[in-house]
C-alpha cells in the first residue's frame, strides 16, 4: 500500500524524453512506481517498449529518497553507474541502460531554503485558476525549465536569452534586461527582451538607475508592485516618470561559493557580484506576492546560470586560444631548418626547446650560392605569441639575403623598421654569419652572447665585437667583421636560455660552466657536442622550471680541399687536411627534422 510523502520531504522528477522534451512529475507517494504502461500501477509511465513494466521504484525513508531496481531487464543506472538500490541526491541522472531513451533528473527539496521548488509547487497547487497569477503549475514549469539551463552546454548568449525569457514569462513583466558587470564594475546591458520572447535593441531601453542603485546599496532586491505607493525617490525618478512605469523589479545577482560544514552538507555564501536582473511593467500589481516568491527562486537560478555560462565561455575561450597557440607552434616549428642537403664546406646541427608552446628563439641555415652559406641564431625579447610573431618576421626579412642583398644593409633596415614601430615593444639579439668554402667567416653580432669557437681542444669566446640588439637603438649601425676559420674549427651558437638556466637554488649555469663543457670536444661529432651541452644543463637545473627558451646551433668548417675529393653519393669526408680521418668522418652528419625536442642535422 502506498503512503504519502511526509511534508518537507518532497521532490520533483524532471523527465527528459528521447526527443529532448521535458516534463515534471512530483513524488507524492512511497513507493513511487516507474515503468512502461499503467496496468501495473505506475505513477510515472514511460512510453518505451524496451523499458520493463515493473522497472523501478522510489521509496522514502527518513525524508531520504532511494531508488530501487524492480526488474528493468537492462539494469538501472545512476549517473552512468549500474545500481540495485541507491540514495538519490539532487541532480542525479537516472537511466535504463538504453541509448535514445528516457532520462530522469532528480530534483530534491533538501535545501534549507524555504522557497525551494517543491515547496513552491505545494503552495501553488492551492491557487485557483481565477487568480491573476495565470496558473501556478504553468509558472513552476517555466521556472523548472529555466533551472534545467544550469546543465546546458549551449552558447552563452543562448543560455542567457532563455533565462531572461523565462524571467519575463514567469512574472508577466512587459520588459526584461540583463545587465552584466564588467571588470571595472560598470554595468552594461547585455540582453533585452519583451514579453513573448521578442528581442529588443539594448540601447532602446533605459532602466531605472534610481532603483538599480538602491538595490546595489542594499545588496538586496528592490521589488515594487505599485510605484504610486513607493518611496518618493522612486516615484520621482526621471526614467520611471518618462516611461510611465508602475512596477519595477531589480535583483542583484551574485555568484554562490559552496563549502562543506559539520552542520550542513552545503553552506552557501555570497560570492562575486555578477550583474542585475531588471524587470518592469506599466501595469500596477504586475508582480503578485506569489510571483515574488517565484522570482526569488528564479534569481538564485539566474545567478547560477550566469556564473556557469561565464565559466563555460571562459573555458571555450581558453580552448580557442590553446588551438591558436598550437597552430602557431606548428608553423614556427615548420619554419625551422629541415631536410637540408650536404654542404661540402660545413656541417650543422641545431636544437630548439621553447619554455612555452611557442618561443622567441630561432635558428636558420640557408645557401647564398654554391660557395657561401649563411647561418644565424636570434633571440627575441619576451616569450609566447608576441615573440613568435617577431621571429617569423625576422626570418622572412633575413631570407631576402638569398637574392644577393648585403647582410649589413638588411639588418640595418630591420633595425630602423622595428625602432619606427615602438608600439611593437620587442627587440632581438642575433648572431649572423656567412661562411665560404675557403673558411672566410663574415659575421654580425647584434648584441648576442659571443658564440664559442672550439679550436685544437680549446673553447674561446672569439666574437665579442658587435653592436646593439636589433630594434632597440635607432642610430645603431651594423657592419660585418671577418674571421678566418681553420679546417675542423667548430662554432657553438647558443641563446641565453643555456647560460641563464637556473638550478633550484636560483644559481645560473653561466658562461664559464659552458666553456668547461665545450673544452676538449674538438673531434666529437656535432650531435655529441650538442648532447653534452644539453645534458650538462639538465643535470645542473635538476628539474627546476626554466623561464627562457633553449636553443643551440653547432657549425663545423670543413677544409676547401675536402670538397674536391668528395663523392657526392657519400656524405662522409676523408681528407689529409682535416685533423684526422676519423674526426673528418665524424663531422659529416645526416639531415634530419627540427622540432622542439629533437635535433636538426645537416
Secondary structure, 3 states (H helix, E strand, C coil): CCEECCCCCCEEEEEECCCCCEEEEEECEECEEEECCCCCCCCEECCCCCCCCCCEEEEEECCEEEEEECCCCCCEEECCEEECEEECCCCCEEECCCCCCCEEEEEECCCCCCCCHHHHHHHHCCCCCCCCCCCHHHHHHHHHHHHHHHHCCCCHHHHHHHHHHHHHHHHCCCEEEEEEECCCCCEEEEEEEECCCEECCHHHCCCCHHHHHHHHHHCCCEEECCHHHCCHHHHCCHHHHHHCCCEEEEEEEEEEEEECCCCCCCEEEEEEEEEEEEEEECCCCCCCHHHHHHHHHHHHHHHHHHHHHHHHHHHHHHHHHHHHHHHHHHHHHHHCCCCCCCECCEEEEEEEECCCCCCCEEEEEEECCCCEEEEEEEEECCCHHHHHHHHHHHHHHHHHHHHCCCHHHHHHHHHHHHHHCHHHCCCEEEEEEEEECCCEEEEEEEECCCCEEEECCEEEECCCCCECCECCCCCCCCCCEEEECCCCCEEEEECHHHHCCECCCCCECCHHHHHHHHCCCCCCCHHHHHHHHHHHHHHHHCCCCCCCCEEEEEEEECCHHHHHCCCCCCCCCCCCCCCCHHHHHHCCCCCCCCECCECEEC
